[in-house]
Amino acid sequence: MGTSRQPKWRRKMIPVSRWLPGFARVATGLLLVAAIVFVALRVAAPYLVSSGLVRSGIEDVVSKWTGYQAEIKGTPVLEFWPTPRIRLNEITIRQPEGSGNKLLGTIESLSADFSLIDAIRGRASFHEFHLLRPNLSLTRDQQGLIDWTYAGQLAKAIDGARQEGGTEILDQRLDATIGAITVEDGTLNVADLASGKTYHFEGVTADITWPRLSSQITAVLIARTSGEDLKLDFSSNSPLLIFGGKVAQIKTALTSRLITAEFTGIGGISSLAGLSGNTAVNIPDLPALLAWSGKSIPGIETLRSFSIESDVFSAANGLRFNKVALGLNDANATGVMDISVGTNARAKLGGTLAFDHMNLKPFFDAFALRLAAGEAGAPEDGGPLQKLDVDLRLSAKGMQLPPFQLSDVGASIIVSSNEAKFDIGDSQFEGGEMTAHLEAMRGDFDGGGKLQVLIRGADFAGLTERLQLKGPLPLANGSLDISLKTSKPIWTAGAADVSGQLTFHGNAGSIAGLDAEAIRSQAALQKFFPLSAVSGRAFDFNRIDITATLADGSAELRGVSVQGADETLTLSGIIPYESNGLALSGSLQATDAAKTAELPPLPFFVGGSWPNPVISPVPVIDQQAPGVQ
């Protein structure tokens, strides 16, 4: 019998089994040696590493990075387990003597990991920095940049960084390792030279990851200012270009109770030139945000919330917003917008917005606020609103102008340094059409204003019923023209300060609660009677014409004519609308002169208050012809 042969795979495994135990022994030995060396270094480190060397090393690192002189008063504390780490207390960073001795800040405690091998060899290298309760003061110059100008490692790298093909390039001689930086319970003061203000941030907590100067940075900062907590997320592949005032890829988000804002794209921190990306801003409570920022605009309460999401990029002298999704209170709109600054240093907001539905009152309020920006309590120069020009085109499927409803609206707002106009160029109103024009006079807009409203073919009967207006009012389809003006600022003018004309022309309809037959019956029996006594039936008419002049808080009716099939009602007189009073003279007479004998003229006087005045018939005195006995 022949011997059985082993499989090929088994023959191949035999050599492996021979050397595997040897490899395991070598690997185990190496690991054991490494562990012994690791433990031995940490046991011997306190005797091999000079605390003075590490202390002076970190002083040199801080001084090198900032260009300022770091002074450490506290005794250094060295830890070697699980990683070598030094903690220093009472650190002061200031300019060297003879260079102004400017104080950059103080740090209660600074700790950092360091390389044990380098320390044993007499060198000090650090990473993973932790700053406890730092108190720093920075300056923001006229160009909007943080002042890095002192000759430190960071300032040199910022100055030496350049951009090639959209990538940040840094000379290797300027590059350096940073690692991670954490900040706990810090304080930051930023002096803004452009505005002359100093911004104070407290409770600053930061987590910054920046492996090398030439690499990407990611940072999360949380701080409190003026009683509000803010969180800033920031990342960029080209941080040195950003810090140097250039534009580069950037992603940032600001979050707080009062505002959230995000931007992703190409941008910078000093100017809007070269900006390109996507932005989103949401302000849930605009009055609260203005109050927090120290701004005060009377009447802003109607503009409660604001949000915008858009693609944005730099354009000539400003910014262009495309694919805008705008939210204002409960209204939403899409369109395009732009903000530009002219040669006169005035900003201009323009664009076209299409709303699904909107409430026009906040726009009227904003319109008046823009004009009133120079009023009492505002800055002497009028503040930012007074320096803003507006040229907006608006459209809406549905628009509220309380208590009225409009549809298919096309409107515009134009405000500049010497004119202010609000126009509704086209709209559907109560089954008819409406146009309107509001204009503020020149002369800082305090010379008054005017309003013109034209309504054609509207259902005033339905409007009166929906608004639940009381009293005998004409119910008909018709046209209304209103032309008003005031010599006072439009945002302070009251009813008594307005003058103008009103005309109404209506087709067939009725006046509810006005019974012509009952008026004649009561006139034959009583010297006066209330309107409620003759309100049993409506007065039907074929045509109605009303003309009124408004001035000094009153409306003067002239030539009011209500033509019924049998009788015509005429009225004239004064209506002091501020007191709801009436002082009118009127008459009922036959529409057809041939029926005068059947329906003789009935003159009367209407006085009292609306909606239930008193009617007093006026006796008719027959005057005989001369010579008749």
ZASE-88504 format. One record per residue: x, y, z of N, C-alpha, C in turn; residue in three letters. Coordinates in steps of 0.05 Angstrom, whole numbers, plus 5000, padded with zeros to 4 digits. Atoms other than C-alpha are relative to their C-alpha. Last residue first. Example, Ala and Ser with C-alpha at 12.3 -4.5 7.8 and 13.67 -1.06 7.14 Angstrom:
// residues 2
498449764999527349795143498550225014ser501849765000524649105156501850245000ala
***
This chain:
// residues 629
501449954975286877714952499149745012gln502050214995292277594897498750065027val502749915010295578254878497949795005gly500949734993302777974886497350064987pro499149815019303277204879499050285007ala501849945023301976794940501250214982gln499949725006307676524983498250064975gln501149935027306375845012500050304997asp501649754999310975725071499150064971ile500049885026313374995075498150245001val502649925012314874795146500450144973pro500049705002321774465158497350084987val501149885024321273745182500050305001pro501949794993325973555240499050124973ser500949875025329772895234497850205009ile502849914998333772675295499350154974val500649724997340172265288497050065002pro502949964996340971525301499550295005asn501650075024347771295273497050045004pro500250255015350571825282500449765019trp497550165004349472425326499349744986ser499550204979344372985331502649854993gly498049934980341673365271500349785021gly499050244986337873255206502250105019val497349964988333573825179500849755015phe499650084972327673745133502950065008phe497449934989324673975066500249925030pro500050024971318773575038502850085010leu497449984986317273754966499749995030pro498949734998310373524943502750005014pro497850024981309272794923501350285002leu500450254984302372754889502249975021glu502449974984302573474866499549765018ala499549824977309773394845497650045017thr501350114977308172794802500450175025lys502950025005309373134735498549895024ala501349744994316273354760496949984997ala501349915024318472614759498450255007asp498050035020323372474815498950114973thr500650195022318372754864502249994980ala501649885020321473094924499649804977gln501250215016324572924990498250134979leu502749995010329073445021499349754985ser500650175022335373555060497150034991gly502749935010338973985109499549834975ser500750025029344673695148497350114995leu501449745003348173825215499450024970ala501249945026350773155240498750275000leu502349825001355472945296499050034971gly502350155010359872325300497550184999asn501950024978364772745343497549844992ser498650074975370972655299498049975023glu499650294997366572615237501549925025tyr497550004985363873325242500749715008pro499850244983358673225186502750025015ile497550064987356573885154499849755017ile499549914973351074055105502749905010gly497649834999347673805042500450095029ser498949924975342573275025502350194996leu497649835002337973084968500850085028thr499149894974333072504965502550164995leu497249954999329372364900500750135027thr499149764986322572044897503150024999glu502149814996318771564851501050265013asp501950025022323971104819497850215003ala501750245000329271334868498150004976gly502350015017334771834855498649745001gln500750295000339571954913497449984984val502550065014343072634905499649704998ser500650294997348372924950497349954988val501350135024349973614921499749705003gly501049815020355073854972498749844977arg501450135023356673485036498950224982leu502149845010361873835080498849874976glu500650055029366073335118497650184993ala502850025008369073565184499849944970ser501550214985375573495222497149974993gly500349934972378474155198498349805015asp498149804989377373995124499350045030ala499050064973373973475080501950225009leu497449874995369773665020500849965029thr499449894974364273185000502750135000ala497649845001360772974936500550125027thr499249874975355772404934502650164995ile497749845004351872144874500650155026asp499349844977346771574877502650154993ile497449875002343071244821500550165025arg498850085026337070784812502850114997asn499349795019334670814883501249884975phe498850105024331070384935500650234981asp500549825021329970675004501449914975phe497749885013329670105053499150204978ala499350105027323869955099502450144989arg501450265005322170015173500749884973gly498050195011327370545189498749734994ser500750025028322671135200501949804986val502950025003322471145276499149974971ala500950284995329870965281497049974996ser499850165024331371635248499049725004leu497450135005328871985309500049844974pro500150294994322872455306502749884994phe497450145003321673205301499649715009phe498149805007315673675293502949894997lys498149914979310973095292501950214989gln501050034973304672865254501750135021leu502749894998305473055181499050005028ala499849715003312972955185497350135002ala499149884975311872255212500150304999gln502250044980307772055151500750125026ser502249825006312572365102497849985021arg499049724994318572025136497750194994ile500349954971314671365137501050285007ala502949974994313771395061499650065030glu500949745009321271525051497050045007ala502750045013323270925093498950284993asp500949735008330870975108497449974984leu500949854977333470365146499250294994gly501550144979337570075090499250185022ala499049904974339470535033498349875021ile501949924979338470164968501550125023ser499550124974341769984902497950105020gly502450074986341970174828500749865026ala502250095016348670464808497649935017asn500950284999353370864850497749954981gly502150035020357771484843499249705000his501050285003361971694902497750004980phe502350035017366272314909499349714997thr501050285002371072514964497650014981leu502650045014375373144965499349705000gln500150115027381073395009497249964990gly502049875017383373605078500049874972ser500250095028386973245134497950164985val497849885015389473535200499849944970asp500549715002382973405238502150144983ala502249955018383572655223499550304996ala502550124991390472625254497850074981gly502549865008397272755223497649845011ala501249874976403372485262497350134994thr500050194978406171975212498950125026trp502150205002403972395153499949805023ile498750265006408172985175497949785000pro498450104978403373585177501449744990lys497649844999400873975116501949915023ser499549894973395773445100502650164999thr497349894996392773195035500150115029lys499549884974386872775012502850115002leu497549845003383972564945500450165026ser499149854976378772014947502650144995ile497549855004374871754887500650155026asp499249824979369671204895502750134994leu497249905002366070814842500450215021ser499449725008359770404848502950064999gly497450015015356069764863500550284991asn500150015029350569894914502849954989ala499150275007348669924987499749974969leu500750095027348270655008501249724995pro497849965019348770735084499249894973leu501050005028343070825134502350074981pro501249765011346570665200499149974972gly502649944990351570145225498950254987lys500349714995357569845190497150065007leu502149974980358269085198499850305008gln498849844979364869075159498050065022leu497850144988362268495118501350155023arg501050224984355568835106502249855014glu501449894976358569485085499049785018thr497949894982363569125038498750105026leu498750234986357968705007502150105020gly502050134983353969334992501249775015ala500049874974360169694968497849895019phe502450074987361069204911500150125029asp499850174976366469544871497349955012ala501750245003365869794799500149815024gly501950025021371770274802498549745001arg501350265000375870504861497850004979ile502050025021380871074858498949715000leu501150275003384971264919497850014979val502150025021389471874925499249714997gln501050275005393472054987497950014979leu502650025013397672665000499449714994lys500250215020403472875044497249994988gly502650125004406073365095500049794979gly501849805011411973845098497249894994gly501649894978415873405146498050214989asp502650144997418472955091498350105023phe499650194979425573235099497449865008asp499349834977423173805055500349835024gly497249954996419473425001500550195024arg498949765012412273205008503050025006met499249814979410372495025501450234986ala497649855006406372104972500650195024glu499349864975401171564976502750144996leu497449865001397971324911500350165026his499549814978392370834903502850114998ala497349895001389070414849500350205022thr499149784983382969974857502850074993met497149945003378969514812500650245018glu499349795018372169184823503050034999gly501250045026369368554854500650214979gly502850044997370868784924498549974973glu501149924975377769024905497049985000phe502850075000382168734851498950065028gln500950204981388869084845497049954996ser502250175010393169514800499249815022asp500649945028398270064809497749854989gly501350255008398270064884499150054972ile502050035021403370614895498849724999asp501050274999407570844954497749984981phe502550075013411771454943499449715005lys500950254988417271814982497349944988ala502750085008421472364952499349735013glu501849785004427572784969497249924990asn499449774982432872324999498050234997ser497349905004429771714967500350245018ser499249804980423771274978502850084994val497649845008420070884925500550215021ile499149814979415270324944502550134990ile497249914999411469954890500450195023ser499449754984405069564882502950064998ala497449915009401669034838500650275013gly499049734995395968664871502750054988val498649945024392168064846501250285000asp498950235013387568094906501350094974ser499449965028385568614958501149744988leu498750225013382068545025500450074970gln500750065027380069135069501749764990phe501650245001379869225144499449904972pro502250004981385769225146498450265001pro499649724992389869285082497750055020leu501749884980390668545069500850295005gln498849794983393668295005497950115019met501949894981392367664964501450205018gly502550125008395767424901497850105018lys501250194980401267904916497449904989ala502550125011406068344876499049805020ser501350214985411368824900497649904985leu502450075014416469264865498849755013arg501050275000421569574911497549984983leu501450025026425770204904499249714997asp501450255006428270414973498750034973val501949965022433470924996498749734992asp500750225018436670835064498050084979leu497950015020440171415100499549784979lys500149755015433971595141502150014978gln502449995017433370875162499950244983leu499750165024440670845186497550004982pro499650284996440071425235500049854974gly502350155010436972105222500349705003gly499850045029443472495226497749834989asp500349745014441472765295500249974969glu497549855003440372055320499750264984pro498350125020433171865336502650164999ala498950264990429672035401501849874980gly498949994973425472585370500849725009ala501649884979424372495296501349985027glu498649774989429572375242498550135023gly497650084987427171675226501550235013ala499849894973420171925214502649955014ala500249715002420471815138500450135027leu497849905016423071105145500050314998arg497750004982418170985201502550104985leu500149774983412471195155502450025019ala499949765017414370695101500050255017phe497249975007415770155153500450254983ala498649914976408770275181503050044994asp500749724995405770255111501550105025phe498549845020409669615098499350305003phe497249974992407269325165501650164979pro499649824978400069495145502950025008lys498849755009400269155077500750195023leu501449794986398968455104501550264994asn498549824983401367945054498150205013met501949814987399267365012501750175019his502550165003403066924962497750165013asp501150124975408167474956497749824993phe502750115005412367644894499049855025ala500850214982418368094907497149924994leu502750085007422168534858499349755017thr500650285008428468904876497149964994gly501850035023431569514907499449714995gly501250275000434869734972498049994977leu502550035015439370344965499249714999lys500650275008444870575012497349994987ala502650094992446871305012499649714990arg499750164976454371465008497349915012ala500849834978452972014957500049855027asn497849814995456971624906499450195022thr499449815021451871064912502350195007gly499249754987451670464958500950194978val497749865011447969854933500550265015ser499349784983443269324960502650134989ile497349905001439868844912500350235020asp499649754986433668414913503050084996met497249915000430767834873500250275014val499349795019424267454880503050055001gly497650085016420367014927500750224981thr499649895026415467204982502549884987ala497650125013412466945046500150114971asn499949995029407667315093502649884989ala501150255010406267135165500049984970asp502350084984410967655195498949734989asn500649754984415667805138497449955015leu502350024981418867195106499850255016gly500349804979423267235044497649955017leu502450104986425666674998499850175025ala500749914973430467014950497549865010val501650224989432966634890499350065029lys501650155019438067174876498649775015asn501350244988440767704923498249874979phe502350105015445668214894499049745012arg500650284999450468604938497549944983leu501950124981453669284933499749704997gly500549834976457769784894498049885019asn498849735001457369384829499150165024ala500549875025455568674849501250285001ala499349725003457868204903499450104972ser497349965011454267544910500450304996phe499149724999448367264947502850024988val497349995012444166634939500850294999asp499449905027438266724985502849924992ser498150205010434666555049500550064971glu499350005029431067105086502049784995ile498250215008427267165152500750034970ser498749965026423767715190501849764994phe498050215008419067715249500950054972ser499250184979415068255286502349824992arg498150165015414468855240501249805020leu501450145021408169125273501849834983thr501350244990412069275337498549854978glu498950235014416569765299498649745008ile501950135018412070335320501049754987gly502850014991417570765349498249864980pro501649895022424570565327497149985008ile502849954993429570455383498650144977ser501549845019436470145374497150045009lys500049724992440869915432498650184981gly497849875013442569235401500150305007ser497450114990438168885451502450144989trp499749914972432269345436502649905011ala499349715001433169235361500550105028leu497249995010433268475371500950295000leu498350084979426968515415503050014992ala499849794979423368925363501949935022pro498549775010425268415308500150235021leu501249774985422767795345501750254994asp502750064991423767145305498650245014pro500449834976429767405266497249965009ile502750024988432066875215500050175026asn500349854975437866965167497249975010val502750034988440166495112500050155026ala500349894973446066595065497149955009thr502850024991448666235003499850105029asn500850234985455066404967497150005007gly501650175017459166944934499349755016ser501850184986462667544964498449834981leu499450285007468367844923498349795014gly499050045027467668524956500849714996ala501850175014463468505020500949954971leu501649865020468868775065498349804986ser499549715000473068615127498350154980ser501049884976471167905147500350305000ile497949904983471567535081498850145025gly500549754986467367125034502450085016gly497649845001466766544986499550265014ile499149915027461266055003502750145002gly498250205011456965845062500850094972thr498949945026453466355106501949784992phe498050195011448866255165501050114973glu499049925026444866705211502149804991ala498350215011440566585272500850084972thr499450015028437667165312501749754994ile501249785015434467335378500549984970leu502949994996435466705419498750204982arg500849884975442466615390497049995003ser502550094988446066255335499650145026thr500449864974451366515287497349925010leu502749994990453766055231499950135027ala500449894973459966055189497150015007thr502650094990462765695129499750105028lys500749964972468466005089497349885006ile502250184993472165915024499550025030gln499450285003476566515013497649845007ala502350175002476467275010500949714995val500550105027482167705036497649825000lys501949825014482168115100499549924971gly498649785013488467795129498250194984gly499049824979484567365178501450244988phe502349884988480867055118500950215021ile501049815019487266925079497650155012leu498149785000490366605141499050224980leu500449814978484166175151501850244999pro498049805004484365845082499850215022ser497550135009480665185088502350204997asn498949905025475465535130502449844993ser498150185012470865365189500950124973ser498449895022466765775237501949794990phe498650225013461165625286501550114976asp498949965027459166215330501549754991leu498350225008454566155390500950044971lys499550035028451666755425501749764995leu498050205007448566825494500149974970asp500850215019444967475509502249814994glu502150174988445667935570499049784982gly502449844994449368495534497749825009ser499649715003454467985509497450145003thr502349844992455167255527500850294997arg499549774983459966785492497450145007ala502549924985460366115457500750235018ile499749814978465665965405497350065011leu502749964988466265355359500550185024val500249884974472265325313497150025009ala502850024992474664945253499950105029thr500749934972481165125218497049955004ile502849914995483964805155499750065030gln502250195003491464755145497350125007ser500750035029497265225131497649824996ser500849745011497865475203499049974972leu497749835008497964755226498950264989arg497550174998493264275263502550164993pro498349885021487964815275502749855000trp498350205011482164555318501550124976thr498749945026479065085362501849774992ile498750255007474164965419501050034971asp499250055028472065615452501349724997ala499150275002468465845514500549944971thr499250105026467666585528501149715003val500750285000463766735592500849864974gly499250144976464367475575499149714999glu501050285000464267885512501149865025phe499150164978465068645512498649734999his501850224996464669065449501149815021tyr498550234991468269735450497949785007thr501250154978465370295408501849775008lys499349884975468770835367498949855024gly502449904987464970615305500750145027ser501949885020470870525258497650135014ala499149725006476070415314498050144981leu500549955028472369805341500750294993asp500349715005475469615408499750044970ala499249925027474268875421499450294995val500849735006474168635493501150084972asn498949885024474367885507498850284996leu501149735004473367515572501450134976thr498449775007474466775582498550264997gly500949784983470766225619501850254995asp502050044980474565645586499650265016glu500249774982478565665522497649965019val502649974986480765055484500250245018thr500149794979486265035432497250005012ile502649924990487964425389500350215022ala501550214986494164315347497250105008gly501749884979498664895329498749785017ile502050184989504464665285498550155023thr499450104972508165195246497749825009ala501950204990508665485176500849915028asp502049864983512566125161498049815013leu498549864978518865775135498150155019arg499450184978514365305096501550135023gln497350095000511765885055500649835024asp498449894978504265905056502849894998leu497250085002499465794997501650155022ile498149844984491965825006502849884999glu498950144977488165494949501950195015thr502050044980483365824899501049865025gly502050205009488165724842497949945021gly499450095028493766084879497949794993glu501950185011492366504942500849934971gln501049915026497566824986498249784988arg501850195015499666775058499150124974ala498650155022505567205079498349814985gly498949815020501867745119501249854976asp502349865013497667235156501050184978ile501450205018503866805169497750134986ala498350055023507767405195498749814981lys500149775017502067615241501749964975ala502649995013501466915269499850234981leu500150215020508966855282497350004985gln500150274990509167525316499749804978gly498450195015511368215292500149735013ala497550044985505668655316501449754990tyr497649885012500768805260502649965016thr498050204996495368305280502850124994trp497349905002490168855289502049785008asp498750024974483568505277502950084997ile498250224994480868745211501050015028leu501550224990474769185197501649755006gly500750175023478369675151498449755009gln501949865017478370215205499149834977gln499249755013481769745254497950114981asp500950035027478969235302500450274986arg500849765014483069235365499249934972thr499249985028483768655414498950264988leu501049755012483568605490501250024972ser498549895023484267925523498750254990leu501249735003482267655591501650154979asn498449795012483766905595498450264998pro500649724994479766505645502050204988arg502149974979482965825635499850305007leu499849744987486865715570497650035019leu502549944985488065005547500450265015his500049784981493264855493497350035013phe502450034983493664175459500050205022glu502550035015500764245432497849965020his502650014986507764425456497749964980phe502149985020515064355437497349935013ser502850004990520864485485498150044976ala501749835016528164315471497149975011arg499549724995533464065519498450194982gly497849915018533963345494500550305002arg497650134990529763125554502450094984ile499349874975524463635534502649885012ala498849745006524463395462500950145026asp497450055012523362675486501450264994ile498150084979517862885533502749964988leu498550245008514063275479502149935021ser497349955012509363775511501349734994phe498450245003501963805527502650074988asp499550115027499364485546501549745003ala498850275000496564875605500349904972ser499450105027495265615614501349735003leu498650265001492065895677500249914971ser499850104973489466585697501649745001glu501150274999491066875630500449895028ile499050174979492267625620498649734998thr501950144983491468085561501449845022gly501750165016494468465503497949855017leu500850264989497269015546498149864981leu502950055002500969565508499349725011lys500850154976508069695533497049945001asn502649924992508770235480498949855024gly501750035024514669925444497150085006ser498949835021520070155494498449984974gly499549734992518369585541501450154978glu497549964986516068965504500350305008pro497849925017508668945486502650035016gln500049715007504268575534502450054981arg498949975027502167865554499850304992ile500649735011501167715628501450024973thr498549935025500766995654499150284991ile499449714999498566855725501850084977glu502049814989498866095726501050294998asn498849754991502565565686497950195008leu502049804993500564835676501450245012arg499249794982505164345641497750195004ile501649765002503363675610501050205021arg498649774988506863025596498550264995pro498349865020501662495579501450235014thr499150205020498261975624501750124978pro501850225004501662165669497250104996trp498850195020507562635666498249764994phe501350264998504863255701501149824978glu499650195021508863895712498649745007leu500750264990506464495752500349804977val500950205019509765165738499449735014pro498250235000510065675795499049794981thr500650244984506166305779502049784997gly499349954972509066965754499649745017lys501450194984509366835679500950035029ile498850014973510967405633498449825017glu501650164980509567355558501650005026ala498350124979512467915514498249865021gln500049854975508568075451501849855020tyr498249775004509867825380500150185025gly501349744998503767395390501750234992thr502550005015506266715367498850284999trp499550045029513566805387497450034984lys498849765010511767085455500449994970ser502049795000507066515469501050264989val502050075019512266005447497850224998val499049945027517966345484497949944979asp499849715002514066345549500950084972glu502749915006512365615535499950315000ile500850085027519765455529497250104993gly498949805019521665865590499249934971ser501349744995516865445631501150214981arg502750015011519064785600498750275003val499850035029526464945612497250014988leu499349735010525065195683500250004970gly502549845001521364545697500650284990ser499849764984527764175678497450164997ser501149775013526363475653500250245019val498649945026530862895672499150264988leu497149954995529162815746501550084975tyr499649784981521662905738502950065006pro500349735012522062485675500350225020ala497549854998525061865709499750294991ala498950014973518561535726502450185002val501849844982515261775662500949995029arg499849715006521161555620498350165018leu497549904989521460885655500350304995ala500349964971514060755643502650125011val502149804995514760885568499750055030phe498949735006521360515563498050225007val498049954980518459905598501250284996ile501449934975512359935554501950075022ala501249745003516659985491498550085026ala497849804998520959395515498850284998val499149994972514758985528502250215004leu502149864985511859155460500850035029leu499949715007518458965427497950165016leu497649894987518658305465500250304994gly500649974971511558135447502450135014thr502049794997513058275374499550055029ala498649745006519357845376498250235005val498149954978515757265411501450274996arg501549924977509957305363501950075023ala500949725005514657295304498550115024phe497749824998518156675332499250294996gly499349964972511556315344502450195004pro501949844986509556465272500650035030leu499049734993516056205240498050165016trp497350004989514655455242500950275009arg500150084971507255495235502749995013ser501149774985508255885170499949935030val497949804996512955345143498950245016pro497850094982507754805157502250205003ile500349904973501955185127502249925018met499349715000504255085055499750115029lys497149985003504454315063500850295001arg498850084974497354335091503150034999arg500449784981494854745032501349935026trp498149785005498054234984499750225020lys500949795019494353655014502050224998pro501449774987498453115048499150204979gln498749745004499952465009498450225013arg501849785009497651785034501650264998ser500649804979502951245037498350224989thr498549755001502550694985499250195023gly501749765000500050005000501750245000met
***
